[in-house]
Amino acid sequence: MFTDVDAFLKSALEESSPPDGISSAAEAIWHAKAGNWEASHDIAQDLPGSLGSWIH
């Protein structure tokens, strides 16, 4: 699990898949940073409440 935001975002540029054990919201953000807009959109769209709307 990441506690450093910079390391988390850097992993999106260096790794081929998101880290295990992260929340769906974090996974959507990871995919957005990695340029995987469709995956990010699909995950964010399924998140309930304002958090999903904010990421979307």
Number of C-alpha atoms within 10 A of each C-alpha: 8 12 7 9 9 9 10 18 18 14 18 21 14 9 10 10 13 17 16 8 10 13 10 15 17 19 21 27 25 25 22 19 17 20 13 14 15 12 16 23 17 12 20 22 16 13 17 9 8 9 12 17 12 10 17 18
